[in-house]
Amino acid sequence: MDERIESTFSYIDSHREDTVKYLQKLVRIDTQVPPGLNYDKICELMESKFSEYGCSVSLHEATEDYLKSSGADFLRLEGARCNIVARYGGLVKHPALHISAHIDTAAIQKEGWTVDPLGGLHTKDNKYGRSIYDKGGGYVWGRGSCDDKGSITAMTYALEALHETGVKLKGSLILTGNCDEEIGGIAGLGFLFKEGIVKADYGIQLDGSINSIGLAAQGRARFLIRTRGKSYHGQMPILGVNAIEKMSKINVALTDYWKNVLLKRQIPVPGIELPKELRSIGIDKLTAMLNIGTIKGGVQGATVPDLCEEEVLRGMVPGESFEEVRRELVSVIEDVKASDPGIRYDVDLINAREGYVVSYDDPYIQKAKRIVGEVLGREVPFTGSLASTDMNYQVNEGKMPCFSIGVGEPFSNVHKPDESVSVDAIAQGAKIIASMIIHILS
């Protein structure tokens, strides 16, 4: 093994307690979105850490336009959309490697938690399962412990190990902590790339599982559909127009549309394997989807509702544009209106981001697979997802080869109550990151 890699690995192994303490600090800062508060606080914590290692650090707050494009009013977003960029200088600007992790977390459920979701509890064992990397480091619990603050911790201690062991880089390293990934990343990594704040040759998106290398994901568009009626006494509904009834007709058509049209719209991804849960039901390609996520209307049972609104999420296969998706959605509703001219509706885009596919035979990706395999001691597969991730900005806006890898495992309960992460999986993640940095930049 390369002496530089060996020394960084040794450093990471000997600093597990420090990683626990740092991760606990991160978890105890509430950055669930919506509303997305305290991004400035977590960025300040990260800034102090990166500055210790000689990084040039800057904080960047997305402008109001990006907040509006995120769907701030509908999602009830609050607080500054703060992002952190740390640059660890090499001798030359290129190659430049950008490594990104998101600072926001999924929302905390009101019920189901058996630990404090913002407590950062550290335990020896995990009742939901045992990490295959477990060497006695234990588990840290709380919202974001795995997704994505465990990845932030892995990134941070990879850099610390490189700095403290004196590894010199020729190329440039850029580390970012970006906000709002869970709701589309428009004011986060989208802002950093679209404004030209971050530019690089290669990327790593720290998110997801440590047991796979992500190369493909779908895009998504979130729409708000409203139907409008005429309010009247509920015992004389014949004199009113029921907005919920009108929405019900639309939903029957939308359900038929996604099950009989969208499920047939598939994009093959050679060399990339979708999760086992999808393959078990016959889905082995990126496949367009639609979900009616929320619906509300009316004021009480004795009044005909004059307004009904719902949120629809449209999973987009790579190559579909937002404009095409919206036109098709409106076309479905117009077909319903043709048989019921009394339907009055409007469709608004809440926010959207595109999908992507990275070629598995790209030289950078093949090198990454070899490095990940060497660190973990086994080969891991290339995977894709029907969900969407911030990696789309690295691939579509940044025009760079990129892959995603995180610190998650089957027991991690990501987006669920009792989220947790293995300390030893974080150590493995840090080793992957450190090894990638050394191989690409030195």
N, C-alpha and C positions, 0 to 999 in steps of 0.2 A: 504493500500500500504506500502511496505517496506520503512522505513524511509530513507535509503540510496538512493533508487530510487526517492522518493519524493523530496529529497533535490537536486539531480542532475537535475531533471526535472525543478524545480523552478529556478535553476541557468541558464539552457539553455533558458528558457522563458525570463529571465531578461537580456539576452545578445544578443538579436537579432541585435542590431545596430553594435555590434562588428563583428558578422558573416557577415554582409553586407560589412563592410570595408575590412575584410580579403578576402572574395570572390572577391571583386573588384580588389584587388592586384593580385590575381591569374589569373583572366581573362585578365588583362592588360599585362601579360607575354605571348607572342605569342609562343605556343607550338603545332601549327598545324603540322600534319604529312601526307605526306611528306612536308618539308624535315625533320622536327623533331629537330629544333633548340631550344636553351634556356632551355633544360632540367636541366642543371646545375643551372641556375638561379632560377627556380621554386623549385628545391630541396633545395637550400640555404635558400629560404624563409620559406619553411616547416621546415627545420632544426632549424632555430631560434625559431620557434613556439614550436616545440616538446621539445627543450632543456629547455624552460621555465618551463616545467612540470616535469622535472627530468628524462627525457628519456635518454637512451644511444643511440646516433644517429650515423649512419655510412652511407656514400655514396659509391655506388658501380657502376663502369662503366663497361659495357659489353665489352668483348674482341672482336678483329677483326673477329674471327670465327663466333661469334653470329651476327655481323653486316652483314657478307657475307651471312649467312643463312637466314637473313631477306630479302634478295633481294636488297641490298643497291644500286647496280649499276642501276638496272632497275627502282627502285623507286626513285632514285636520293636523297638518304638520306644524310644528313649533320649533323655535330655536334656530341658531346659526348653523348653516350647512358647512361645517368646517372639515377640511381635509389636510393631511400632513404629507409633505414630500421631504424625504431625507436623501441626500446625495453623498455617497462615499467615494471620494475621488480616486481615480486611477491615473496613470501617466498620460493616457490618451482618452478622447471622448468615445471612440468606438473600438471594439463593440460595446454597446450599452445594454445592460440586462435590467429589466424592470420587474420587480417582485411586489405584488399587491395583496393586501388583506383588508377586509372591510371592518369598520369599527362599530357599525350598528348591529342590532340583534333582532330576531323575531320578537313578537309581542309575548308577554308573560300571561299564561292562562290564569284565570282566577281560582280554578280548582285543580286538584290532581298532584300538586307538589307535596312531597314529604320532606323537603329541605327548603331552606330559605333561598329563593331564586336569585337573590342578590348577595348571598352570604359568602360564596366562595369556599364552602366547606371542603376540607381535605380529609379523605378516608383511605384506609388501607385496602379495603375490598369494595366491590360493586355488586349489588344484588341483581342487577340486570344482565350481568355477563362479565367475562374476564378478557382483558386485552391479550392478544397473542404476543404482544411486546412487553408484557408485564414482568418487570424485574424487581418488584417491590416498591416502586415509586408511588403507587397509589393512584387516587382519582380526585379530581377537583370538580365540584358540582356548582351548577347555577346557569342562568340564562346567558348564552354566549360562551360558556366555558369551552365548548367545542367549536361552535359556529358563531363567531370566527375568531374569538379572542385567544383560543388555543393556538391558532395559526399565527396570530400576531406575536404570541410568545415565542413560538418556534423561530419565526423570522428574526426577532430581536436577539435571541441567544445564539443564533447562527452568526449574526454580525459580531456580537460580543466575542465569540470564540475566535473568529478571524482576526479581530483587532488585538485581542489579548495575546494571541500566539504569534503575532507579527507577520501574518500573511500579507504579502504585497500584491496589489492588483494592477494589471496593466490597463484593462478596460474600465468602464464606468458602471457603478452600481447605483440604481435608483430604487428606493423603498417607499411605498405609499401606504397610508392608512386612509381609506376612503369611506364616505358615508352613504347611507340610503340604499345599499345593495339589495336589501330585502324588498324594496318597493321600486326597483328598476335602475338605481344607480345614476340617474340623470344628473343630480346635483353633486355626485361623488366622482367616480372614475370617469363618467361621461364628461363632466365639466373639465377635469384635468386634461383629458385627451383633446377635446374639441377646442379648448382654448390654447393648445400647444404648450401647456405647462410641463407635460411629460411626453418625451419622445425617446424611443429605444429601438434596438435591433431584435431583441428577444424578450419573451415574457414568461412569467410564472404567475398563475392565479392561485393563491392559497385559499382553497375552499373545498369542502367535500370530504371524500374518503382518502385515507392514507393507503388503501389497498387497491387503488386503481389510478390510471392516468387519464384525465378527462380531455377529450379532443373535440367534442361536438355537443351542441345544445340548441334547443329551439328558442325562437324569440317569443315575445308575447305582446299583446295589445289589450289594455284594460279599457272597457267602454262603460259609460253610464247611459242606460236607456230609460226614458220616461214616457209613460202614457198619461194622457190627460182626459178627464171625463167631466161630468156635471154633478155636483153635489145635490142630494135631495134626501128626504126622510127615508130611512131604511125600510119602512113598512109600505112605501110607495115607490119601489125602485124603478118601476116602469116609467116614471117621470124624470129619472136621472140617467146618467151615463156612468157606468161602473168602470173606473180606470183599472182596477185589478182584473176584472173579467177580460178587458182588452189585452192586458199584459199576459194573461193566461193563454190566450190564443197565440200570441207571439212566441211564448215559451214552448208550446207544442211544436211549432214550426222550427224553432231553433234546435230542439232536441232531435227532431227528424233530420235536420240539416247536418248536425255533427255526427250522428250515428250512421247516416247513409251516404254522406258526401265526404266529410272531412276525414273520417277513418280510412277512406280509400286514397287519401292524398298523402303519399309516403315518399320519403327520400332515402335511398340506400346509403349506407356509410361504410364502405369497404374497410376492413381491418379494425373496425370499431364495434364494440359489443355493448348493447343496451343492458340495463340491469335485469337480473334473473326474474324479478317479479313481472316485468313486461314480457320477457321472452316466454314465460310460462303460459301467457294468454295469447301468444301468437304475434306479438308486436316486436319485430326485430329491426325496424327501420324508424327513422324520425317520422312522426305521424301528426298531422294537424289535429288539434283538439279544441273543445269549447266547454267552458264551465259557467253555469249560472250561479254566481257566488253569494250574492245577497239580494234580498227583495224586501221592500217595505211599502206600505200604503195604507191610507185610511186613518181615521181618528177614533172610531168606535163602531160597534156592531149595528147601531141604529141609524147610521148615516152612510149614504152612498159615497164611496171614495172618489174624489175628483183628481187624485194624483197617485200614481204608483211609479216607483223607480227601482231599478236593479242594476247590479254590477255584473258584467259579463267579461270573462277573461278568455281571450282567443289565443291558443297556442299556435305559433306560426312556424312552419318549416322554413329552413334557410331558402332564400330566394323570394319569399312572399314579401310584398311591401305593405306598409300600413294603409296606403291609399286603396290598394286592391282589396285588402281584408275588410276595410270599412264599406267599400262599395258592395261587396258581396253580402255583408251583414244587412245593409239597408235593403238590398234586393230581396232577401228573405222576408223582411218585414213588409215590404211593398206588396209581395205576393199575398200576404195575409190581408192587407188593407184592400186588395182588389175584391176580396169576398166579403169585406166588412168596411165599407167606406167611412163608417163612423169612428174608425181608429185615428186618433191624433197622437203623434209621437215625436220625439227627437232623440238623436244619438250623439253623444259627445265622447271624444277621446280623453281618458284620464291621463294615461301615459303609455309609453311603448318602448321596447328595445328589440333589436334584431337577433336572429340566430346566427350560428356559425358552424363551420366544419373545418378542422385543420387536418391536413394530409398526414396520415400515420407514417408515410415513408420520407417525410422531410428529414434531412440530416440532423437538424437540431432535436427533433422529436425522438429520433432513433437513439441519439446520444443520451437524451434524458431517460429513456426507458432503460438503457444499460446502467446508468448511474443509480437510478431508483432501485433496480434489481440488485446491484452490488451492495447498497446500503441495507436493504431489507433482507438480503440473503435469499431472495426468490423472485421470480418473474411475476409482474403484475400486468393485468390486461389494460388495453386502451378501451375507454368507455365513452358513452354518450348519454345525454339526458333529455327528456321531454320538458324539463323545467328550463329556466333561463338563468344566466349568471352574468356577472360583470366582465367576464372574459370577452364578451362580444366587443367591448370597447378596445381591448388590446388587439383583437383580430381585425375587426372591421374599420375602426378609426385609426389604430396604430399601424395596421398593415404588417404585422409581425407574426412569426410562428410562436405559438404559446401553448401551454398545457396547464391544466388545473390539478392540484393535489392538496389534500388537507390533512387533518389529524383525526377525522371521524372514523368510527367503527360501528358495527351493527347494534351495540348496546348503548350508543351515545345519546339516543332520544333527542335528536336534533329537531327543533321546532315543537317539541313535546314537553310535558312536565318532567322534572327530574333529569334535565340535560346534564351530561357529564363528559369528562375526557380523561384518558389515561396519561399520566405524567410521562410514562415511558414512550408512549406514542408521540408525544410532543418532542421528546428527545430524538426520536427517529426522524421526525419531520425536520428538526433543526439540522440534523446530519445531512439529509437530502439537500436542503437549501445550501448549506455550506459547501457541500461537494459540487453542486451545480455552479456556484459562484466561482470556485477555484478552477473548475474545468473550462468555463466559458470566458473568464476575465483575466486569468493569470497565465 
